[in-house]
């Protein structure tokens, strides 16, 4: 029965991701901790590879549609991947199973969920605008950040956050990229966010696997549910209110964040 419960959890998260685009880490990690009693370090490590697999499928589709601006992905990766490797080295030295590390993970995860809740609510209230096609000259200007160092700094911050908590490359990432690249259409911002999250979550997830922080059987069960869930959610999106779903989701994430901080 527990195996079916994990598959159902993957299905539920997949549907919500398909409906809202909010990263699975924001949902799956707290669900594993609170719903199934999984240790935080195992929940984070397993969810990182779960996110890498789900985001890879999305990035392939976006790449075929030529919606990904690869220079943005490259600059973000230059900041995030080294930061993830440094964070993994610190976790290896400290020991992922130590009480101090567990406390840091849960507190940081709680803060990341609160930020994600705020970003999700902001996107719900702001609404979505219809994408406008840019000329080649406009696109060349749009992919330039306010300052060259900002994508590196943001990437490093997200690299640490994702490696510690598996949360950060979804709603937080999109909101931050909207500030870094204000002239870029939202659909291209989302595409860049999904694409750079693939190498980041893969590196961080494999690093956690090396630390013994991945439950491979659990990962397989979650993916069995999430893959059809994302397909179903992406088809239900036309029949549901994105604003209502995001507003309710932000409340759920805020509750989970506050509960983690209070542990």
Secondary structure, 3 states (H helix, E strand, C coil): CHHHHHHHHHHHHHHHHHHHCCCHHHHHHHHHHHHHCCCHHHHHHHHHHHHHHHHHHHHHHHHHCCCCCHHHHHHHHHHHHHHHHHHHHHHHHHCCCCHHHHHHHHHHHHHHHHHHHHHHHHHHHHCCCCCCCCCHHHHHHHCCCCCHHHHHHHHHHHHHHHHHHCCCCCHHHHHHHHHHCCCCCHHHHHHHHHHHHHHHHHHHHHHHHHCCCCCHHHHHHHHHHHHHHHHHHHHHHHHCCHHHHHHHHHHHHHHHHHHHHCC
